Amino acid sequence: MKDSPANILFDVNGNPIDVEDDAGTYRLETTSRAEQAAREIYTVDFRDENVATSPEYVLAIDVDNGNGDYPHTAGAGVFIVAVTATAQKRTVDTPWDVNGGVILDIDGTQATLGSVEVLTLYLRSTGTLLYHLEEVFFPQALDLTVSGGTTTRALLGDQFTTTDINTGMTVQNAAGNAVTPGAGDIILWAERVTGEGELEFHYTISYRVA
């Protein structure tokens, strides 16, 4: 039997609670919040080696789970646990931005997105450089749950509205399927600042849901 006091159930006298059956004796144990959260973590991995369109959008996490590609409940809140990303521009004189954010509000015409700075890469130099980003939040996950057109536990001041995203169109998800975007979805987008060159970028996002 395990002997971790933090995870063992005790009776009113402070004695460990054991149960017994024909196979032996068992100690009743609980699961810590950190252990439980770790078991509920999912990962999305996306790579695009030839981004030519600007801006290029990817639906990284779909909270409505419309296509069945993401293992969580429709409408659930998203908690980002870890992010790793790399981006490589293909042409020396073509700077790119690669950003991530959450859809705060959306209708058939436009969407309002809240940018998350920790998901952002800037390739603004004159060289064909490789940029790398790595952020780990666990166990204090980055809560990007959206309700009523705003995040419930995160204040995202960098917001913008775009007609590129709306409920009358679809966005490719990490599995390559076309999905209708909705409030609470996590979007990645790559945008060329100047020039005509292409971009390669790779994101891995680990998350859990409410």
N, C-alpha and C positions, 0 to 999 in steps of 0.2 A: 504494500500500500504506500501511496505517496504520503509525505509528511510535511507538506507546505501549509502552515497554519492559515495563511491568507485565503486559501482555497478550500478549506475543510469546513463542513457544517458542524456546529456545536449545539448541544442541548442547553437548557437554562442553567445547568450546573457547571457549564464549561467543559463537558466531556465530548470527545468526538462521537458523532453519530455513525454507528455501524449497523449494517443489515446482514442477515445471514440466510442462505438457502442451501440446497443440497450440494451446490458446487463450491461453497466456501463462504467466507466472510468478506464483505465489501464496505469500504468507508465512503460515505456520501461526500462528494466534493462539488464545489461550484467552479464556474469558469470566470476568470477575471475579464473585465471589459476589454482590456488590451488583447487577450487571447481570443476572445470572441470576435473582435473587430478584425484581427488578422485572418481568421477563417473566412471572413466575408469579403476579402479583397479580390478584385478582379483587375485584369490588365488588358488594355487596348494598345496594339502596336500598329503603327502606320508608317509606310515609306512611299515616297513618290520621287523617282529618280530624274524625272524630266518635266518639271513644272514650267510651262511656257505661258499659260494664261495668267493674267493679273487683273484683279485678285483671283486667287484660287482658293475655294472653300472646301473644308472637310468636316463632316459631322463626327467628332471624336467620340462623344458619349451621347447616346440617345435615351433620354429618360422615359420616353413613351414606349420604347422597345418594340416599335411597330414591325420591324423586320425579323424579330427574334434573334438578332445578332448579339445582343447585350444581355447578360444573365441577371436581370433585376426587375423589380416590379414597376409597372407603368406608373408614371407620375412621381416616382420616388426622388428624394433629394440626393444630390451628388456631393461626396466628400473626397477631395483629391488627396491622395496619400503620398504619391511620389511622381515626379516627372523627370524624364531624361530626353534630351533632344539634341540633334546635330543638324546643321545646315551648311551646304556648300554651294556657293554660286559658281556658275560655269564660265562666266565671262568677267574679265578683269574690271571693266568699267560699268558694270551693272549692279548697283546696290539693291538689296532686298530687305524687307521686313517680314518676319514670320511671327504671328501673334496667336494668342489663344484667349478665349473669353466665353461668357455664358449669355444665352439669349434671355433677356429680361422681359421683353414684350414682343409680340409678333401678331400680324394679321395678314390679310391677303395682299397687302401692298408693300409692307416694309417690316423691319425688325429693329429693335433697340438692343444693342449688345453692350455688355460691361466687360472691358478688357481686364485681363489678369496679368499684371506685369511679370509675374514669375514664369509665365509661359511664353515670354517674348524673346526673340533673337533678332539682333540687328546686324546685317552684313553691309556696313556702309563704307568699308575701306576700299582702296583702289586695287587690292590684290584678290586673287581667287582663294580666299581663306575659308577654313573650316571652323565654324563656331560651335561650341558645345555648352549645353546647359544641363545642370543636374540639381534637383531640389527634392528633399525628403521631408515630409511633414509628420509622419507617423510617430507617436500615436495622436498628436494634436493635428488632425486632418484639416485641410482647407475646405471649409463648408461653403459650397456654392449653391445651396438650396434656394430656389426661387419661388416666391409666393406673392401674388398680386402685383406683378411687374417689378419686383425688387428682390434682392438677395436678403435672406432673413438673418444671417450672422456675419456677413461681410459687407463692408462699405466700399463699393466700387465707384469711385468718382470719375474714372475715365470711361465715359459712355459715348456711344455714337449711334446714329440711325442710318440704315442703309436699305435701299430697295433691292439690293442684290440677294437678300434673304427674305423670304415671305412664305406663307402657307400655300401659295399657288404654284410652288415649284418644289423640286427635290434637290437634296445635297448628297453627294457620295459619302458613305460611311467607311470605316476602316476595313470592312469586309468587301468593299467595292460595290455595295448595293445602294440604289437610289432611295432616299428616305425623306419624307416630308418633315421639315424642322419644326420644333415647338419650343415653348417657353421652358427654360431649365436645361436645354441641351447645351453641351459644350462644343464650341466651334473652333476649329483652327483655320487660319487663313494666311496665305503667303501673298505679298504684294510687292511688285517691282517699283522701285522709286524712280529710276530713269533707265534708259537703254532698252535693249531687246533680248538680253541674254536669258538663259534658263537657270533653274535652281533645282537642287536636290535637297530634300529634307526628310528627316526621320524622327518621329515622336513615339515615345512609349509612356503611357499614362496609367498609373495604378490608382484605383479608386474603390470606395465602398459606398453603399447607399443606405438611406434611412429605412 
